[in-house]
Every structure is written in structure tokens, then in C-alpha cells.
Amino acid sequence: MNDRCDENLVAASRTGDKSAYALLVKRHYKHVFLVCLGMLGSVHDAEDIAQEVMLKGFVEIDKLRDAAQFGSWIIRIAKNLCINFIHRKERAKKVLVEKSTRPNQTTTQNDSLQLAIERLSPETRLPLVMYYFDGESVKTVAEKLNISASGVYQKLRTAIRELHNLLVEQGDAK
Amino acid sequence: MKNPCKEIRDKAADYVLGILSAELSDALTEHISRCPKCRKYAQALQDEKRSLVQLGESLDRDMDAREAKVIETLNQSVQSEHAKPMQIWRKIMKTRITKLAAAAVIIITVLGGINFWPGSKENGKWWLGPPAAWGQEIIAELDKVEVITCRQRAIRVRDYGPDTMSGLWERRYYAKDAYRSDLYDENNNIINTKWILPDDEGNIQHEVSFKFECYFEEGKKYKSYYDDLLNHLRRYVSFLDRASKILGTETFEGRECVGFEISPGLYGNFTVSRPTHIWFDVETKLPVRTERYGIKSDFDAGKTLTIIGDQFDYYAEVPADIFTPHIPEGFVNAHPDDIQDARKGEMIFAEVPEKLRDEIVSALKEVQTVAYQEYLEWTTADGDTHTYGPRNMYLARDGWREDSSKWETPQKKKWYLLEKKDNDAVSFDFNERNFRLIETIVNFTDKTYSVATYKETSRHQHPMDRILFLAGLVNRADRILENTEIEGIECFGVEVSANKYGNNSPNDKHLMWFDMETKLPVRMEFEYWQSDGKTKSVRVRDQFQWDTELPKETFKPIIPEGFELIEGDDK
């Protein structure tokens, strides 16, 4: 049953089989989480939204037309929920006084790196996350983002430099 | 930091990305060698890249826990747009009064031929039906069992190198109020027998050690509870409707079995991931195998244990006196630990800071690569000292290389490449696990080389596994050495007698020094005496370069031209 393809698992999930859907979660969660991380920047937010995505996928599994396309369907849900989340957050920001994002003195090296990633511009962050955290090749990143390979390199190059500047600004780079 | 030269900024980023041409790389290297600003910048980018990779790995490590949380939430709260029979079942079953009525409804539904539970009629695959229904059936069957016997074994799952099956194994016997376990070594010689039996005051443990020819009794401590297999099985079965995945079917001991994985969060307050797999005989529906993962070893820092329970016999015909303690003639009344301690000599324990071992072990577990050297210093009774070696070691997660030389002449080069199949999928019987260790040895003395593939992986321990084990001994140190500087690094050190593990002599000892800052080993010595009692040998590991960048070629065997292929060792 481990070798069951997405199609069979989707079919079983449609009958309410949670153990089948759990297998789909195991297969696709990481990718969903990293897309959320790439779009939102914060691990905490990415965890929340990725969970929402996977649960929504189960509730709405009947709406998936082509069962073999579960992978790309769930990523689309992820992207939509992330966009909604960003809008919600921006609206909230307008009401609240924006908090300073400067780290306090007690942050660890990982915290400040995460903070710097959070502060990266979203268009450079997603390729960076896909490339470094999801282990995807430049070619795959290019295909998934629908840009050229040289475009991906340009974004990665910018991301590396931006990240360094942010770390310097935070006082974390030597 | 002052800005780097403008033309360097892009190049440094490209260099980090690995897309700079060789020519431009050389130009960059040349430039940074004379421009401190750019050197600092390039170094910072390189460090940041490393941190990114590490952050990626740390995110990856938590991925299972995140997934498990999603699955748990899924199981607890979410209903899909369809009505879910399992949810209905749970809701109904929540009240005791409705249990009977619900059972009646199901019986009627099934008799009436309505396919209430999708999949339940699929070619006799009962496990696709609602666990709540067939689970009750299994529990009822388990309740009837008088005596159950099983075998228990442990697999050592290592951070580095292949997993190995422990030679020790147990035969366990469980009755309703009595328990016995016989522990055997790899040659099936009995080591000890343990009974836990009820008494007026509670449960009493009786133990006979054949190894130390002694016996003892211990009461009260085990007053109310012991590891009752039937209880465990009942509990696992009752959690099945929340199992995180079905593992599919496998053949164990000639029987077709279906397996389920149960997440740890469902049956305890474990913060670490310790899933359990349980396998049922497709025919009898009874559990035939359990696998408990991720059990930490207090002793060996480099491994966790997977405990396998199998050979379940529910209708075991056991001799009438199996639960009656029997003490062989001549055995003394003492605890085996006391006898062992007496044989080993007195052990001294220094006061080692509580968290030190954890810090050292976690620093070592983060390591991806290391290069160091090993050599042997030999001092004879006359005081002459000789050095043998060195052997240069290059270690990565999935392989290592040993270059040995003598009097500065290369002797041998050995490459070990480990192919370890992802064990995350189904856990097969141990022997079927897909490990392959490919060994290539080039011998410069007689100009030969050999290639061998090992499936029996216990012969070659990953050197890092040994380092982890030794470093993990710090909390058993005899004394803490004075802080010192080695190779320009501020170090703290410990001395550990070798009798703290195995059956070693108290005269042999380990001396280990660790970097104050990173907590990684800087120098490790093992001092031991040859059997003549006069010659002292010291095996030294030093010049550690932790997480150094080892080019891919390091692990690619190179056979010099003209060398002759000879037969490798037995496979």
C-alpha cells in the first residue's frame, strides 16, 4: 500500500479514509511547508498555513478534478492561502503600530538568520528557499517559478547579497 | 564592515553559488589574497551559505514532527465534506449506553447487505474496514489468551554507518499474573533468567545470572506494574483508528501480515518521535510483530534502538514450572552488578557538569565531514619510543577514506562507500535491509588492489561512530584534566578508564580533549598495555578539521595504472 500512487490515495481519501490522506500528507507536506516558508518568510507562519493547507485539502478533496494532480493542486491551495494571509497581515498592520523587526540581544544565530530570511523580499526568498531548503536544482526552480534559469541565478545572487546586508544590519555578520 | 570592491560583490556571490568559471575563480582568489575587505566579505558569504544549509537541515529534522501534528489535527477534528463513518463510529461510541445499540446497527447493516464502510468488502481486506469494528474482535481474542510467548531483539540504529542487529535476544513468557524472560547471547547460550511473580506484598522480581553464577530477589519496586505485552497489544489495537499510516502487507515468518504505524503522541507524553509499528496476521487478525523505534541508549551516544518483538505464540504450551524460579546449585546470592564491579576493580567517577555530554554529543551529531590523523606510539620497557603511522582519515556521512603510510611512504589507501537505503518506508526484516558497503583497497607495497561489497555490515564500523561512542563516555570520566592549549585551541580534557565499558582492564584508559568553544574533540588518546605488561601503546587521533570541505574526489577510489586486481575479502 506504500507504493500506492497519489491517484489511489486521493480516491481512498474521498471515502473519508484518513490513513490514506495521512500518506498524502507525508508525501507532500514538506514541499507545501517550504512553499509557505518561501512566501511568508516566518517558520511559525509557514507551519500554521501549511497545516491549514493540508487540512483544507482533505475537506475539499472532492473538488480536485484530476486525482493524479494532487501535488500541484495542493501547492496552488498553499499559494492562495499564503496570499490571503499576507493581505490579512497587511490590513492588520495598517491598524496596529508596526513593530520593529530589529532583533533583541538574546537571539541565536539561527534566529537571526531566520529573521533575515523573513525580511528578504518575497521574490528572492522563494527561489532561495526552494534551492537551499528543498534541495531543488536551478532548472527545477526555474520550471516551477516559470522563469529562466539565468533569472533564477540572478534572484539567488541578489538573495545572497541581500541576506548578507540584512545580517550586517542586524549586527550578525562579521 | 566596509564595503568590498564593487566588481567583487557579484563574483563572490557567484562563487558561493558554484557558478563562477575556473578562470574567474582564480582571479577572485588572487584578489582576495591581497584585499582584506573582500576576503572578509567572501568569507562572510561562505559562512552564511553554510548557515543556510544547516538551517535547511534543522528545518528538515523537524519535518516529521510537523507532519505528525498535521495528521494528529486531521484525525482529531477535520471532517471532509462527506459524512465520515469513522467519525460517526467515534461519536456513537463515546457514550457507553449507545455502544450496544451501535453494534446492533452495524450488524443489521452488514446483514442487510448495505456497504456501510467503503472498502470493507474489498477482496477480504478486512484492515481497510473501520478499525473500531475489527479492533474489538482482536481485543476480544486477546482477552482469551492464557499464556503468550515472544522473542525480543534490538537493532542498533546508528547516526553514522550501518545499523546492526544486537547479538543478545530474549524469549519472553507472559501469563495473566506472571512474567518470565530468558536472555540469550548470539550463540544461544543463556545469560540470565528473570521472573516477576505476585506475592502478598506486590510483585517480586527473581533473577538468576548464569554469567555471574548468582541470583537475587527484589520486591516492592515492581509492586504494581511490569511490561505486560497483552496490555500493550490491547492499547495499540485501540489506537488503530488513529494510526498515522497503513504500512501495507509484508511476509514475516511465512505469514502475510498487514502493518500500521502509530504515532507516539497517541499513547503517551513523549516529546520525541518514537513511532510504533504493529503487524497483524492477515488470516488470524492477531498481532504477530511489533517494532518500537527511536529508543535512546544511555550508554552509547551514537545510536538509538529499534526493539523488535516477534515469534508471538498465543496458544503456547509451556512446561508447568516455567513460572517457578529455579536456582542452580552453587549459585551465590548477589546482584550481578556487584559481582561485575568486584571483578572490574573500583570505579571512580568525577563530577562532570550535567549537560556536558549532551553538548559534546549534539555538536558531534551536527558534523557532516571531518579530516584527522591517527597514529600509534609505542614505548618499550627500555623506554624506546616508536611511532607507527600516520593514517589520514577523511569522513563523511556516507563514506570514509583511510590513507595509511609508514616512514612517510604510502602503504594503503582504503575507501568505504556506504549505500544505506531510506528506512523511512516499510521496515523489512533486518536481513533484508538494503545496506551495501563498498570497500576498495589499494596496496602500494605489492601494487595490487581489491574491491569488495559487504552486505553483512557489522564488520566495518564507521570511524565517526567510534568517536561518538568514546566522546559519549565523558560523563563516566574518572577525572577532569587541567585545561590546556592544543594546536592553538583552548581545551578541557577528561580521563576515562577503559573498564567503564565492556570487560576492559582498569589500567587502560582514554584521554580526550575537547575545544572549549565548539565542544568538538581536539585530541583523543587511548593508552593500553600489551599483554607482556611492559610495552605501552598509545593510539592517538588528532589534527581534527571539523566540517572541512572535502572535495567529491576524496571519496572516489583511484587505482594507479598497472596495479593488479586481487580477490577482495569474503563478502
Interface residues (C-beta under 8 A of the other chain):
Chain A: M1 N2 D3 A12 S13 R14 T15 G16 D17 K18 S19 A20 Y21 A22 L23 V25 K26 Y29 K30 F33 L34 L37 V43 E47 A50 Q51 M54 L55 F58 V59 E60 I61 D62 Q109 N110 L113 Q114 L128 Y132 F133 G135 Y153 L156 R157 I160 R161 L163 H164 L167 V168 A173 K174
Chain B: M1 R9 D10 A13 D14 V16 L17 I19 K40 Y41 Q43 A44 L45 D47 E48 K49 S51 L52 V53 Q54 L55 G56 S58 L59 D60 M63 R66 E67 K69 V70 I71 T73 L74 N75 V78 Q79 S80 E81 H82 A83 K84 P85 M86 Q87 P118 G119 L128 A243 S244 K245 I246 L247 G248 T249 F260 A425 V426
